[in-house]
Amino acid sequence: MNKTPPPGMAPDILVALHEAAAERFTRRQEPGWTGADERELDAWLQADPLHREVFESMARTRQLFGSLRQFRAEQQGSTPAMRPGAATASRRGWRRAVARGPVFASILLAAVLTLAGGGWYAWDNTARYSLDASTARGETRSVDLPDGSRIALNVDSVLRVRYYPRRREVALDRGEAFFEVKADAAWPFTVDSGRSQLKVVGTAFNVRVAPSRLVVKVSEGKVEVRPDRAAADAPVLLLGAQDGVSIDPVTARHVPVPASADGVDDWRSGQLRFKQRPLIEVAEEIARYLGRPVTLTGPELAGMPISAYFATAAPDAFVELLPDLVPVRVQRQPGGGWMISPR
């Protein structure tokens, strides 16, 4: 559980916040509470989610305190009777509890710290900004984020964005995205995909999620890549401008890949450049833009190198040209896909 206050919040401010919440909570239980008081309280609660977390913890703490008083009375062989002024006496119980016994005070203190920690945990893990974005076949999309960062989504992609008080998290579940991240060293930006994680401060990079691999290419800045973020002893790769890496999504094995300055996000121009790319990877790219399967009939075709330009708006035309590039035959399938076989 994370019990750390927000960055920059001094202990005296934290204490003042709890005192303000306790004062409002106590007055609300008294007969003189008015509608104006309730409106003022509501405005205070809405001013910051942390105000509400601390205020609501007061009710839980009071309930726990009552249970502890009951427990202590039973241990002493008596049960406190309800009497006039009991509510007022209960509010003074905190001070008396500390005076009457160090063991009971320790239990009470632990309970209060647990509840306060729960408030911090909830504050730190409540997203202040959320976005779920996706694109269909033939559709691209640009997303402007509230911190000034931008994401360009390629076709057939699924993305989730969550901004928390102390971190920015993105999950790329499918497809491809180009990120331009606004620098903020105190507010790290991570991208999760499968078992891998990328961490950046301020940079521009491209992430491609394919069935057989995760490909990261950096245009500028630096990106930390953890091929297997769950493994404590897994390597951490530091990529700089024009560096790239390909990661197996099953084994987390990784190999470097070239990332020329004009090839990191070439899909945004509508034209991809294949330079000695294996035919199996080219077939995956074609299938993504086509929205239909492109199947290789023989394993000997998988590694066949392809060098060509591919217009993303015309995947069928590119398939029809493949026999002019390499010794293969192509056949259109009834469902709109293609089969590629040796010639």
VOGU-3710 file (C-alpha; in Angstrom, 3 decimals, decimal comma):
1> mnktpppgma> 0,000/0,000/0,000  1,317/3,450/-0,931  1,259/5,813/2,037  3,361/8,577/0,494  1,790/12,063/0,312  1,646/13,877/-3,015  4,931/15,415/-4,150  5,543/18,738/-2,460  2,905/18,391/0,277  4,516/19,361/3,581
11> pdilvalhea> 3,623/17,446/6,783  2,072/20,560/8,348  -0,246/20,927/5,342  -1,232/17,275/5,684  -2,019/17,758/9,360  -4,010/20,914/8,577  -6,040/19,011/5,983  -6,985/16,301/8,489  -7,803/18,928/11,112  -10,076/20,777/8,663
21> aaerftrrqe> -11,855/17,532/7,787  -12,233/16,564/11,458  -13,621/20,001/12,366  -16,244/19,817/9,611  -17,115/16,235/10,445  -17,593/17,038/14,144  -19,708/20,159/13,547  -21,919/18,230/11,154  -22,991/15,964/14,027  -24,124/18,896/16,187
31> pgwtgadere> -27,661/20,432/16,271  -26,551/23,834/14,954  -25,570/22,517/11,510  -27,347/24,558/8,806  -28,037/24,334/5,093  -25,377/26,957/4,484  -22,902/24,787/6,389  -23,828/21,810/4,196  -23,276/23,837/1,026  -19,917/25,051/2,258
41> ldawlqadpl> -18,947/21,471/3,096  -20,016/20,266/-0,343  -17,892/22,951/-2,022  -14,905/21,955/0,109  -15,342/18,275/-0,751  -15,570/19,031/-4,471  -12,478/21,225/-4,459  -10,143/18,210/-4,370  -10,812/14,437/-4,363  -8,356/14,177/-1,484
51> hrevfesmar> -10,680/16,329/0,684  -13,463/13,770/0,219  -11,152/10,824/0,909  -9,981/12,313/4,206  -13,496/13,395/5,231  -14,981/9,956/4,544  -12,164/8,358/6,501  -13,414/10,281/9,568  -16,641/8,278/9,595  -14,733/5,016/9,310
61> trqlfgslrq> -12,329/6,105/12,035  -15,190/7,103/14,353  -16,882/3,763/13,835  -13,652/1,942/14,543  -13,047/4,069/17,638  -16,482/3,144/18,957  -15,704/-0,526/18,454  -12,401/-0,163/20,253  -14,063/1,614/23,207  -16,579/-1,197/23,395
71> fraeqqgstp> -13,759/-3,739/23,311  -11,867/-1,940/26,101  -14,978/-1,707/28,283  -15,668/-5,404/27,856  -12,088/-6,192/28,803  -12,642/-4,198/32,008  -15,836/-6,124/32,744  -18,391/-3,393/32,032  -20,366/-2,029/29,084  -20,790/1,763/28,799
81> amrpgaatas> -24,432/2,802/29,161  -26,020/5,424/26,958  -26,634/8,605/28,906  -27,264/12,283/28,211  -24,183/13,901/26,713  -22,799/10,578/25,467  -22,237/11,950/21,952  -20,225/14,885/23,292  -18,251/12,570/25,532  -17,528/10,340/22,559
91> rrgwrravar> -15,951/13,250/20,712  -13,632/13,780/23,662  -12,766/10,088/23,696  -9,713/10,418/21,510  -7,850/12,433/24,116  -8,983/10,261/27,017  -7,994/7,106/25,139  -4,380/8,185/24,897  -4,308/9,212/28,558  -5,853/5,969/29,850
101> gpvfasilla> -3,611/3,369/28,350  -0,577/3,081/26,042  -1,692/-0,284/24,634  -5,126/1,018/23,677  -3,555/4,191/22,294  -1,228/2,105/20,141  -4,145/0,132/18,741  -6,025/3,351/18,029  -3,007/4,970/16,404  -2,469/1,940/14,160
111> avltlagggw> -6,121/2,040/13,129  -5,978/5,739/12,290  -2,772/5,310/10,271  -4,321/2,394/8,397  -7,348/4,479/7,461  -5,203/7,458/6,490  -3,006/5,171/4,401  -6,107/3,874/2,685  -7,041/7,433/1,801  -3,622/8,060/0,288
121> yawdntarys> -3,791/4,800/-1,622  -7,181/5,697/-3,050  -5,959/9,200/-3,949  -2,856/7,857/-5,674  -4,778/5,202/-7,616  -7,791/7,225/-8,767  -7,390/8,306/-12,390  -7,870/12,052/-12,931  -8,117/11,538/-16,711  -9,260/8,462/-18,654
131> ldastarget> -9,554/7,740/-22,348  -10,327/4,578/-24,327  -9,602/4,985/-28,036  -9,744/2,633/-30,999  -9,610/2,712/-34,782  -11,213/0,496/-37,410  -9,796/-0,805/-40,692  -8,740/2,104/-42,868  -9,132/4,608/-40,002  -6,418/6,609/-38,239
141> rsvdlpdgsr> -6,867/8,985/-35,330  -4,950/11,691/-33,492  -5,406/12,123/-29,739  -4,421/15,278/-27,825  -3,846/14,602/-24,125  -4,372/17,176/-21,328  -0,653/17,449/-20,520  0,259/18,453/-24,075  1,309/14,973/-25,201  -0,064/13,578/-28,468
151> ialnvdsvlr> -0,755/10,085/-29,768  -1,352/9,130/-33,405  -3,242/5,830/-33,750  -2,796/3,679/-36,829  -5,488/1,427/-38,301  -7,090/-1,370/-36,250  -5,650/-0,207/-32,918  -6,901/-0,235/-29,322  -5,497/2,139/-26,702  -6,249/2,980/-23,061
161> vryyprrrev> -4,977/6,113/-21,279  -5,069/6,720/-17,509  -3,534/9,763/-15,827  -2,989/9,434/-12,062  -1,698/12,098/-9,649  1,885/10,839/-9,860  2,079/8,825/-13,095  0,764/8,613/-16,644  -0,126/5,142/-17,902  -1,011/3,957/-21,402
171> aldrgeaffe> -1,849/0,436/-22,571  -1,608/-0,391/-26,270  -3,590/-3,598/-26,609  -3,504/-3,859/-30,386  -2,215/-2,072/-33,445  0,259/0,776/-33,691  0,750/4,229/-32,212  3,220/7,088/-32,472  3,784/8,974/-29,205  4,968/12,527/-28,656
181> vkadaawpft> 5,338/12,807/-24,899  5,482/16,090/-22,994  8,498/16,100/-20,680  7,808/15,946/-16,933  10,416/14,149/-14,843  8,116/14,102/-11,796  5,240/12,556/-13,760  6,599/9,473/-15,595  4,897/8,206/-18,738  4,692/4,434/-19,347
191> vdsgrsqlkv> 3,301/2,306/-22,167  2,333/-1,309/-21,463  1,802/-3,888/-24,176  1,516/-7,541/-23,286  4,289/-8,424/-20,859  6,505/-5,511/-21,920  6,679/-1,930/-20,642  8,182/1,294/-21,947  9,044/4,237/-19,723  9,771/7,736/-21,006
201> vgtafnvrva> 10,094/11,294/-19,748  9,906/13,339/-22,940  10,447/11,827/-26,357  8,890/10,685/-29,641  8,643/7,005/-30,497  6,548/4,422/-32,322  5,110/1,168/-30,946  3,801/-1,610/-33,190  1,933/-4,576/-31,678  1,907/-7,539/-34,064
211> psrlvvkvse> 0,985/-11,188/-33,392  4,609/-12,299/-33,642  6,437/-9,324/-32,149  6,348/-5,947/-30,411  8,440/-3,369/-32,253  9,616/-0,121/-30,660  11,402/2,580/-32,664  12,619/5,883/-31,213  12,594/9,102/-33,193  14,037/11,404/-30,516
221> gkvevrpdra> 14,827/11,365/-26,809  15,264/8,168/-24,793  12,997/5,252/-23,926  13,515/2,569/-21,270  12,219/-0,793/-22,461  11,514/-3,728/-20,165  10,848/-6,756/-22,374  9,379/-8,579/-19,349  8,316/-6,074/-16,698  7,261/-8,810/-14,236
231> aadapvlllg> 10,727/-10,425/-14,097  12,902/-8,801/-11,454  16,137/-9,888/-13,162  15,031/-9,021/-16,705  17,232/-6,610/-18,649  16,305/-2,960/-19,066  17,101/-1,594/-22,512  17,837/2,097/-23,061  16,975/3,208/-26,582  18,057/6,537/-28,037
241> aqdgvsidpv> 17,176/8,304/-31,268  17,064/5,953/-34,285  17,311/2,877/-32,045  14,773/0,095/-32,216  13,994/-3,297/-30,716  11,777/-6,236/-31,631  10,385/-8,304/-28,728  8,823/-11,750/-28,865  5,511/-11,372/-26,934  5,681/-14,989/-25,680
251> tarhvpvpas> 9,316/-15,410/-24,616  10,274/-11,709/-24,184  13,409/-12,363/-26,237  14,535/-9,249/-28,062  16,733/-8,239/-30,987  17,731/-4,783/-32,196  16,094/-3,417/-35,342  17,070/-0,390/-37,464  15,082/2,802/-37,009  16,049/5,357/-39,641
261> adgvddwrsg> 15,010/8,942/-39,024  12,396/8,806/-41,790  11,158/5,306/-41,015  10,031/5,485/-37,389  6,521/6,670/-38,211  6,460/6,267/-41,986  2,904/4,881/-41,804  1,686/8,406/-41,063  2,655/9,438/-44,597  0,576/6,581/-46,055
271> qlrfkqrpli> 3,577/4,733/-47,447  5,696/2,055/-45,788  9,173/1,102/-46,863  10,130/-2,562/-46,631  13,883/-3,041/-46,652  14,886/-6,692/-46,633  11,861/-7,452/-44,457  10,860/-11,146/-44,096  7,780/-12,022/-46,126  5,967/-13,218/-42,980
281> evaeeiaryl> 6,226/-9,690/-41,532  5,197/-8,108/-44,826  2,162/-10,406/-44,935  1,192/-9,278/-41,411  1,380/-5,632/-42,462  -0,695/-6,225/-45,592  -3,316/-8,146/-43,613  -3,600/-5,310/-41,095  -4,378/-2,708/-43,744  -6,469/-5,119/-45,778
291> grpvtltgpe> -8,548/-6,267/-42,820  -8,381/-9,841/-44,167  -5,911/-12,718/-43,653  -2,840/-13,059/-45,876  -1,623/-16,652/-45,598  1,710/-18,218/-46,523  1,317/-21,825/-47,646  4,889/-22,955/-47,038  7,375/-22,338/-44,200  10,122/-21,669/-46,727
301> lagmpisayf> 8,358/-18,430/-47,646  8,474/-16,888/-44,158  12,035/-15,595/-44,328  12,016/-14,507/-47,988  13,354/-10,906/-47,995  11,195/-8,149/-49,475  12,373/-4,654/-50,449  9,639/-2,366/-51,742  7,359/0,587/-51,020  3,839/-0,182/-49,850
311> ataapdafve> 0,968/2,303/-50,177  -1,217/1,628/-47,144  -4,332/2,714/-49,040  -3,855/0,007/-51,705  -3,010/-3,320/-50,021  -4,606/-5,444/-52,764  -2,510/-3,774/-55,460  0,666/-4,505/-53,497  -0,189/-8,199/-53,175  -0,773/-8,433/-56,901
321> llpdlvpvrv> 2,729/-7,009/-57,494  4,489/-9,495/-55,193  5,156/-12,051/-57,992  7,193/-9,343/-59,753  9,408/-8,997/-56,688  9,914/-12,579/-55,498  9,169/-16,095/-56,871  5,666/-16,518/-55,427  2,109/-16,924/-56,643  -0,815/-15,040/-55,132
331> qrqpgggwmi> -4,431/-16,090/-55,117  -7,394/-14,093/-53,873  -9,586/-15,985/-51,406  -13,430/-15,969/-51,341  -13,501/-13,931/-48,127  -11,319/-11,171/-49,568  -7,973/-12,370/-48,187  -4,982/-13,678/-50,082  -2,961/-16,899/-50,244  0,740/-16,721/-51,124
341> spr> 2,451/-19,907/-52,306  5,852/-20,809/-53,829  6,181/-20,503/-57,585
//
